[in-house]
Amino acid sequence: MPFPAFFADAPAITLRDPLSAFLGAPVDGLITYRYEDAVRLAGHSCPTVAGAWLMTIKALRSLWPDGMPERGAVEVLMDDAQDYGVTGVMAAVAGLVTGAAGPGGFKGIAGRFDRNDLLRFEAGIGAELALRRRDDGQTAVARYHPELVPADPEMRERLQRVLAGSRDPEDQARFAELWQDRVKRILVDYAELPDLVRIEMR
């Protein structure tokens, strides 16, 4: 599965997962997630997937500033309904990394390690996404501003040609190249731009 080379340069995150350690896979309970994992889950790479990825890992790091984040230890709160816009896509990415799931998630073992009912929609947080620690209630509220990394104007022109039925393979190839170039700029070139992803602690 050939991914664009820049995927390897996107931020990654390692979490400690007590459930994984308990069940012996991985033995040390440490799991590293990379952007390509989010792409495999979503089935594509786009500014929404990239934004959900950045919001999730930045929020986790804000909740554990001096240590390794713990998987299964946060609730994921989404401001909108699951079927509104791209909310479901962002929630899926956040759930992948944090372990948070809806009612159908893992119910736990003898009252431990539960992951169900940790993913909530229409939470009234006033932002796209928030993570709340289950132990102390600290909350990292994330806001994403992809407009700060605009697409190349040529991308829209190529997209219009493809959607209009262009048979020129260059149109499709160039569109895809420019599409992923924007994702690269979001994830790699401007990932630390202060206003791209804003985290507010509550």
HELIX and SHEET records of a PDB file:
HELIX    1   1 ALA A    5  ASP A    9  5                                   5    
HELIX    2   2 PRO A   18  LEU A   23  1                                   6    
HELIX    3   3 TYR A   35  ALA A   42  1                                   8    
HELIX    4   4 PRO A   47  LEU A   63  1                                  17    
HELIX    5   5 THR A   87  THR A   98  1                                  12    
HELIX    6   6 PRO A  146  LEU A  148  5                                   3    
HELIX    7   7 PRO A  153  LEU A  163  1                                  11    
HELIX    8   8 PRO A  169  LYS A  184  1                                  16    
HELIX    9   9 ARG A  185  ASP A  189  3                                   5    
SHEET    1   A 2 ILE A  13  ARG A  16  0                                        
SHEET    2   A 2 LEU A  30  TYR A  33 -1                                        
SHEET    1   B 5 LEU A 119  ARG A 120  0                                        
SHEET    2   B 5 VAL A  74  MET A  78  1                                        
SHEET    3   B 5 LEU A 129  ARG A 133 -1                                        
SHEET    4   B 5 THR A 139  TYR A 144 -1                                        
SHEET    5   B 5 VAL A 197  MET A 201 -1                                        
END                                                                             
